Amino acid sequence: MAVDMVMPKMGESITEGTILQWLKKEGDPVERDEVILEISTDKVDSEIPSPSSGVLAKILVPAGETVEVGQKIAEIQTDASELSDNGQAEEVKDVKPAAEKPAATPQQTAPASTAPAETVADDAAKPPAKDDRFYSPLVRSIAAKEGVTEQELASIPGSGMHGRVNKEDILAHIENRKAAPAMPAAPSVPAPTPPAGARMPQLPATAPAYSAQPGEVIEMDNMRKSIAEHMVRSVQTSPHVYSFAEADVSHLVKYREAVKNVFAQKEGFKLTYTPFFIHAVAKALRDFPMVNSSVDGTKIILKKNVNIGTAVAIPSGLIVPVVKNADMLNLLGIARSLDDLANRARTKKLMPDEVQAGTFTITNVGSFGNLYGTPIINQPQVAILGVGVIQKRVVVINDAIAVRDMVYISLGYDHRIIDGALGGGFLQRVVKYLEEMNPEQI
C-alpha cells in the first residue's frame, strides 16, 4: 500500500515550506518516525519524520522547491512487493509533530526565510502595484551580488507561487540586462582652461585598490542567511541608541548558591540567572508599556502581553524562543519554561509558534565572559536588553569599600519612539527590581 507524504502544517501562520534536503533516496528503506527530510519555513527549519515504515518509493518535490501545506511531496510504499503497483494511495493529511511521541520529534532550528517556489504558472505573474512580494534569501543574495536594486527587483515578473520571483526569474533578468545594448556615452565636454598663472589645487593621491588574498568561500546556510537579513533590516529600520547600568546582584548569587543543588535534584535542570532577569524585565515592562511596543508606520502599537524572547546559541547560529506571558509567571514557572524552550531549541524541536509574538528580547553576553554588549533589536520590537557576566567588584557603599557581585546591563532601544529619558528610566527600573528582588517570595 502506498502512503502519501505531504508538506506538514508546522504552525497556525505557516502556509508553505521549502524542502532543504532529502536525507533518504528513492528506494531507501525508512522506519516510522525516522527523519527523512529537512524543510524550512519562514520561522524555523525542521526535520520531518516518516509517517510510516516501508520504502521511499517516489520523491515528488526536489530539494530547493517551495510548496503549500498539504501538497504531496513523496510516496512511501509500506509493502516493498507493491513498488510497481499503481493502486490508490492513502493520503496522510498532516505529519504530526513528534513532540506528541517522545521517541521522535520533528526537529527544528532557527527562523529561516523560505526559498522560492519554482512551480511555473501558465502565464508569468506580474508583480503587484505595491511590491509586497516575499523574496527568498537566495534571490536577495543574487540581487545583492549582481547589483539589482529594490525597484528593479520589483519589476521582475515572477513565475513562482503567487507571482514570486524565483532563482530562474532573477537569473534570466540578469542575463537580459547584460545582453541589453549599452547606453551611448555622454559627449565629452572639455574641461575649462584655468586662467594663466592660476594655481591648480593639489589633489590627494588615490590609494591603490586593495586586492584581497584568495581564501575559502563558504556559502551561508538558511539560518545564517535569515539572521543576516534580519540584522540588516533591523539596523536599517531602527535608529539604535544604548544606555548602560550596573546592578548589585549579590543577594541573587547567594540565593542561587544556597538552593542550586536541591533545585537541580528536584526539577532536573540547573537554575541559571536568566529567570531572575526575565522576572525583573517583565515587571519593568508593565511600568513602561512604551518599551513593550512596536512601530507600524507612524503608529505605535502597545502590546497587551509581555512575551520575552531569550537568545539561545546553537551550533548553526542563534534562535530566540519566547516565554509567553512572562509577567504572569513566578520565578519557578519562568525557569521551567525557559529550560524547556532552550533544550528544544538546541535539539531542533521548537515549533514555529514558539519563536513568534515576542515583545522584548534578552540576550546574555555574559555567558561568554563579556562585561557588556550592544545587541541589535529583534524586529519588530523596539528594545533589547544585554546582560553581562556577573563578577565580584569593589564598590563604595555608604562611604565604605565593599566587594559585591555586580553585573552590567545594556539597553538598546529604537530612538524613533524611545528617547533617552524613557530608555534610561526603564533600565533603572530593571536595576531596582533586580536589587530588591526576594527570590523566596516569587
DANORCOR-V414797 format. One line per field, one symbol per residue. burial: # if it has 16 or more other C-alpha atoms within 10 Angstrom, else .. A space follows every 10 residues. Layout:
BEGIN
burial->???
END
This chain:
BEGIN
burial->########## ...####### ##....#.## #.######## ########## #########. #.######## ########.# ..#....... .##.####.. ...####### ########.. ...####... ....###### #.#....#.. ..######## #######.## ..##...... .......... .......... .......... .......... .######.## #..#...#.# ####..#### ###..#.... .........# #..####### #####..#.# #####..... ..#.###### ##.....### #######.#. ##.######. ##.###.### ########## ######.... ########## ########## #......... ...####### #####.##.. ..##.##### #.###.#... ..
END
